[in-house]
Amino acid sequence: MKHLVVLTVLVTLASLKMLRAQDNFSAQDISLTVKDAPLEEVFAQLNQRYGYHFIYVSSVLQGLPKVSVSVRNQTIEKTMDALIGNLPLAYTRHNRVVTLVRKQAMAGRSNTGAVMITGLIYDTETGMAIPHAGVRWIGRMGGTAASAQGVFTLDVPVGADSLRFTAVGYHPHTEALNGSETYRIGMRPLMVGIEEVVVTGIVERKQESYTSATATLSGGELRQVGNGSVIQAIRTLDPSFIQVANTLQGSNPNALAQIEMRGKTSLNGLTLENQYATDPNQPLFILDGFESSLQQVTDLDINRIESVTLLKDAASASLYGARSANGVVVVETKKPKPGEMQVFVNSDYSFEVADLSDYNMMSAEEKLQFERMAGRYNPVDEIDVNPVALSSAYNDRLRKVLQGVNHYWLDVPLQVGMTNNQSVYVQRGAGSWYYGVGGNWRHRNGVMKETGRNTWGGWADLGFSKGKWRLMATTFLSGKEVFDSPTDDFSLYVKQSPLYMATDTARYLDAIPYPDRLGSYREPNYIYNALQPSFTKGLERGLQQQAILSWKPTAAWELVARAQWLTGRETERVFISPRDTRFEFVNPQERGSYTLREVRRSGYQANLMGIWNRQWNQRHFLTANGRVEIQEDDLTNRGYDLSGFPAESRGNPQEAVGGNTVLEARGSPPLIRRGNLLISANYVYDSRYFADATIRVDGSTQFGSANRYAGFWSLGVGWNIHRERFFDALGLVNILRIRASTGLTGNQSFGSFASTVVYVPIIVDPEQDQGIIHRSLGNPFLEWQRTRQTNLGVDMEMWGSRVSLSGNLFYKLTDPLIATVDLPPSTGVEAYSMNVGGLSSRGFEGTMQVSPIMRPAARWTLGATVLSYQDRYVNLTSSLLAENERLQEAQSLLRYAEGHSPDDLWAVRSLGIEPTTGREMFLTRDGKQTFDYNWDDLQVVGNARPWAEGVISTLFLYKMVSIGAYFRYVLGGSRQNEALYQKVENITFDELSANQDRRALYDRWQQEGDVAVFRGISLLEETPISSRFVQRENVLTGESLSIGVTLGDQQFDWLRKVGVDQLSVFLYANDVIRWSNIVAERGTEYPYARSFAFSVGMSF
């Protein structure tokens, strides 16, 4: 709270000081010398050098002579007087907007006191007129609509100061009135082309003169895909942004997505990942200019988002130096705009249904038949077993089947998941001040019962703009509530036998005699733990404040200061019922557990940047940026553990016998401080040739004392071929650009213990025996993990922007890698962080859009994206290769091998099932056939990385209606089919009690001569992993289907009567279609879901 008060006071004082500042627009010095130049060129110079915008229709300047003028340190008014003093022109100025008309047109005021104005509304991309656009006054009733040719005529009463223009498929546009009678209004389409300004979160660059591989997605594009997670929408729209399939957690609302951009740069599982680290292959997230987290962006209301920019290569990502090796995702939220009060209201609803199409489980009849064929009821030795008891057990089950018992357990834990999101935003501007206030609340229930996530947020924006000063201050409050069950695992319901009913709730459900010895096997109730009142509950609160202050003393110089302060607290409570089976053999006085964990987080970030730009000789343009930044993150971890609960307890910590409820310190990480110095420049010559350069030096306490600092850099060059004179003859091509870049970036996403000695407390007796042991040994000589990146790209537009193409070849080499490896017990330390080798990625990404229909009232666009890349290990150390023994013990198909991919799947190659015996035959490394499985015969049998993946899309816009469809294809990736390995084979006698995949009954070898894929049913011993269980998969998914309509008050009087400016309604269907060439279970612990949603948005 102390920091909050201080920051609020500072922002208020700075704002009051700027409020007293005088308007310096008219006092700005302008120096200009031209000789025999057309007015259009002079206006273009004033726009580029001093930021003035000139509005006029082309006929205004027709027939006028060229001008010659020389002014030095003059105002814009005196400059304009010198330019047009002897010409039949008149002008008006509103801030930096200058409107020109012929002098005889200035007498257009009617006797009624209103001004008759006319204008043309056009598409900024194509230059074509926009028909039937809505035109209304801001703050007043009434308006009009443009004609089919995009022309509008309107009487504006005296006192009106601005107009608002709306059209389907375009961003709304507000135009300030300035006394002119003619206007030319350009509207930007929602479809983002390659001619954009790239917002990097630090600097802004024009796409036309930027050497980097970037992608900019507007908020409208994101909402065209869906109304849920922004992460899902980015994945659909850009090929480089890959969300790794989570085959365990599926659509769990509390599971974070695993994101990669253009391949891996780190080792998952071996990097020192503690609870404060992020996925070491995850890109850096920047929210409104400051570092954020994947969780915060995931929880962000999609209606707040203005744009998302992906920085994919070194030319742009190197701006973030030591944290940018995996790329950068820059998210900009909507900010208030000057003008009359406007209110935006959005209501989003979605319904999720579990997708169980990949499950292929047996019915009760099939399961009983499988048990019989597997020999469960056949006595092996009639001396030691009771054949009558076995026969009786089989007949009891057969009776159930004949009575129709066939319970479908997969539906039991499921529900229709519902999400309700409400958001509102109010903005208004008066004079130099403008503000925005908003909030949202989202309640989400998952498709599994008692799981969900609730989030809320409130934010206030305050802006100030006057003369040379700009200020934007934001306060953001957020909260979330998480509810889950630590014992509710969907795979347990899948295993539950269909021979049992929902009323069967005992710990053990039946006893089946052993066929080979005396005694009986007690069949467990697999969902017994899920029936107990165990729970996981989480609560989080956060406060974030930030301010951006800019001062532009001249047209060439600007100084920008940014500061952010944040604090938050996260609490998690986990209760395990004393009836849980893990306490079955525990002292009754110690059964049950209750754990509370509290994490307090605080930090700040501040930077100061200078911007300088200059243009000379009308050909050279240089922009340079210099920035210094400091950052601090602090986390404090506290908690307690309780045990010994009564059997009927529902999680009240006061009922515990063991432990106490005093919050104690728990292994908090050391304080992290970072600092960096950045210099960046962009040079453009004659709009044809351009170059970028960046140098950054980072320092961090995460590294050893011997390597506190590291340098990062990038260089890029580009060529706008379409600007060359010789290119004019190729009329079909509008834009052709090639660019190349290379540079060095870094990664710090592996936590904060890499260079720190970590101790873990041990307590044998709370009163007597206590101590600490080493967990890991700090490495003071640990080198920074650096990634060298190279990119070669081309952008092209043809046939009047009907066809656009963009492609990038990329190469990344991370050397050295950082990993934490296990040490021998003799060292007295469990683990040690070290540099272990390198990892390279090379590949291609491309996008294509074709518009067969491109008319003022209709547009139809077809699109396709593709990504293909492979990773390779290089220069691996012996310590990393030794980790293969651990992977072998865990029966993992992954290995660390020089020259191979981290996605390679290693197994013994199988020749199939021998028809005579039903046994599996293997192929040794030297090409020999054998029945004996040998780990030494491991070889690569597949690669989990698909050779190509992307999205095929279509978007049709017609007047007020939009229809979109996005289909994802994944080609050639291999995967271990766990259903085949665990539920078709590897079924031991004990596991016969669980339900199995139907292929275990129909596709296994049964008798001599059978040509089968799987071993004999009666073989109940363990099956080793072979290439039979690795399958190559091709997938096609209907990732997003949508239809929407946007209505304006100019087209419908009833909207104007109720005060609604714009009304939009969208329907969505996400992940409702999926086709795969293999049957493999997905979402084994939490199922995937099909989503149906709709949104209603209104502005007033």
HUSUL-V51256 format. One record per backbone hydrogen bond with DSSP energy under -0.5 kcal/mol. NH is the residue of the N-H (numbers start at 1). CO is the residue of the C=O. Records with the same first field share a line. If there is no record, write none. Layout:
NH->CO  CO
This chain:
5->1
6->2
7->3
8->4
9->5
10->6
11->7
12->8
13->9
14->10
15->11
16->12
17->13
18->14
19->15
20->16
21->17  18
24->22
28->24  25
30->74
32->71
34->69
37->67
41->38
42->38
43->39
44->40
45->41
46->42
47->43
48->44
49->45
50->46
51->47
52->46
53->96
55->98
60->57
61->57  58
62->58
64->61
67->37
69->34
71->32
74->30
79->75
80->76
81->77
82->78
83->79
84->80
85->81
87->84
89->84  87
90->101
92->99
94->97
97->94
98->53  96
99->92
100->55
101->90
103->88
105->102
106->103
107->104
108->106
110->114
113->110
115->156
116->108
117->115  154
118->181
119->152
120->183
121->150
122->185
123->128
124->187
127->123
130->121
131->129
132->147
133->130
134->166
135->144
136->164
137->142
138->162
139->137
140->137
144->135
146->133
147->151
150->147
152->119
154->117
156->115  154
157->155
158->113
160->157
163->175
164->136
165->173
166->134
170->167
171->188
173->165
175->163
177->161
183->118
185->120
186->184
187->122
190->169
192->190
193->191
196->194
198->196  205
199->197
200->198  203
202->203
205->198
207->196
209->206
210->207
214->212
215->310
217->308
219->306
222->218
223->219
224->220
225->221  222
226->222
233->229
234->230
235->231
236->232
237->233
238->234
241->238
242->240  260
244->242  258
247->245
250->246
251->1087
252->249
255->252
256->254
258->244
259->257
260->242
261->263
262->240
268->266
271->267
273->271
274->272
277->274
278->749
282->279
284->327
286->329
287->290
288->286  331
290->287
292->285
297->293
298->294
299->295
300->296  297
304->301
305->302
306->332
307->332
308->217
309->330
310->215
311->309  328
312->213  310
313->213
316->313
317->313
318->314
319->316
320->317
321->318
323->320
324->321
325->746
327->324
328->311
329->284
330->309  328
331->286  329
332->307  330
334->304
342->427
344->425
345->1098
346->423
347->1096
348->421
349->1094
350->419
351->1092
352->417
353->1090
355->1088
356->354
359->356
362->996
367->363
368->364
369->365
370->366
371->367
372->368
373->369
374->370
375->372
376->371
378->375
379->377
380->515
381->515
384->381
385->381
387->385
390->386
391->387
392->388
393->389
394->390
395->391
396->392
397->393
398->394
399->395
400->396
401->397
402->398
403->399
404->401
405->400
406->404
407->498
409->407
411->408
412->409
413->409
414->411
415->447
417->352  415
419->350
420->443
421->348
422->441
423->346
424->439
425->344
426->437
427->342
428->435
429->339
430->433
433->430
434->463
435->428
436->461
437->426
438->459
439->424
440->457
441->422
442->455
443->420
444->442  453
445->418
446->451
449->413
451->448
452->483
453->444
454->481
455->442
456->479
457->440
458->477
459->438
460->475
461->436
462->473
463->434
464->471
465->432
466->469
469->466
470->550
471->464
472->548
473->462
474->546
475->460
476->544
477->458
478->542
479->456
480->540
481->454
482->538
483->452
484->536
489->487
490->488  1085
492->489
493->489  490
494->490
495->491
496->492
500->497
504->501
505->503
509->523
510->523
512->521
514->519
521->512
522->520
523->510  521
525->507
526->524
528->525
531->527  528
532->529
534->532
535->575
536->484
537->573
538->482
539->571
540->480
541->569
542->478
543->567
544->476
545->565
546->474
547->563
548->472
549->561
550->470
551->559
552->468
553->551
554->557
558->611
559->551
560->609
561->549
562->607
563->547
564->605
565->545
566->603
567->543
568->601
569->541
570->599
571->539
572->597
573->537
574->595
575->535
576->593
577->575
580->577
583->580
584->581
586->583
590->587
591->588
593->576
594->642
595->574
596->640
597->572
598->638
599->570
600->636
601->568
602->634
603->566
604->632
605->564
606->630
607->562
608->628
609->560
610->626
611->558
612->624
613->556
614->622
616->620
619->616
620->616
621->684
622->614
623->682
624->612
625->680
626->610
627->678
628->608
629->676
630->606
631->674
632->604
633->672
634->602
636->600
638->598  636
639->664
640->596
642->594
643->658
644->592
645->591
649->646
653->651
655->652
656->653
657->643  644
658->643
663->661
664->639
666->637
672->633
673->671
674->631
675->699
676->629
677->697
678->627
679->695
680->625
681->693
682->623
683->691
684->621
685->689
686->619  684
688->685
689->685
690->718
691->683
692->716
693->681
694->714
695->679
696->712
697->677
698->710
699->675
700->708
701->673
703->700
706->780
707->704
708->705
710->698
712->696
713->744
714->694
715->742
716->692
717->740
718->690
719->738
720->688
721->719  736
722->736
723->720
724->721
727->724
728->725
729->726
730->727
731->729
733->730
734->732  797
735->797
737->795
738->719
739->793
740->717
741->791
742->715
743->789
744->713
745->787
746->321
747->785
755->702
756->753
758->776
760->773
762->771
764->769
765->769
768->765
770->768
771->762
773->760
775->758
776->758
777->831
779->754
780->778
782->779
785->747
786->784
787->745
788->813
789->743  787
790->811
791->741
792->809
793->739
794->807
795->737
796->805
797->735
798->803
799->732
802->798  799
803->798
804->849
805->796
806->847
807->794
808->845
809->792
810->843
811->790
812->841
813->788
814->839
815->786  813
816->837
817->837
819->834
820->270
821->819  832
823->830
827->824
828->825
829->824
831->775
832->821
833->777
834->819
836->817
838->874
839->814
840->872
841->812
842->870
843->810
844->868
845->808
846->866
847->806
848->864
849->804
850->862
851->802
852->850
853->860
855->858
859->957
860->853
861->955
862->850
863->953
864->848
865->951
866->846
867->949
868->844
870->842
872->840
873->900
874->838
877->836
880->877
881->877
882->878
883->880
884->881
885->882
887->883
888->884
889->885
890->886
891->888
892->887
897->895
899->873
900->897
904->901
905->942
906->893  904
907->939
908->1025
909->923  937
911->921
912->921
913->1012
914->919
918->914
921->912
922->930
923->909
924->922  928
927->924
930->922
937->934
938->935
939->907
941->905
942->905
944->903
946->944
947->971
948->971
949->867
950->969
952->967
953->863
954->965
955->861
956->963
957->859
958->961
959->857
961->958
962->1044
963->956
964->1042
965->954
966->1040
967->952
968->1037
969->950
970->1035
971->948
973->1033
974->943
975->1031
977->975  1029
978->976
981->977
982->978
983->979
984->980
985->980
988->986
992->989
993->990
994->991
995->495
997->983
998->360
1000->997
1001->998
1002->998
1003->999
1005->1014
1009->915
1010->915  1007
1012->1010
1013->1003
1014->1003
1016->918
1017->1005
1019->1016
1020->1018
1024->1022
1027->908
1029->1026
1030->1027
1031->975  1029
1033->973
1035->970
1036->1075
1037->968
1038->1073
1039->966  1037
1040->966
1041->1069
1042->964
1043->1067
1044->962
1045->1065
1046->960
1047->1063
1049->1061
1051->1048
1052->1048
1055->1052
1056->1052
1057->1053
1058->1054
1059->1056
1060->1055
1061->1059  1099
1062->1099
1063->1047
1064->1097
1065->1045
1066->1095
1067->1043
1068->1093
1069->1041
1070->1091
1071->1038
1072->1038
1073->1038
1075->1036
1077->1034
1080->1078
1084->247
1085->248
1086->248
1090->353
1091->1070
1092->351
1093->1068
1094->349
1095->1066
1096->347
1097->1064
1098->345
1099->1062
1100->343
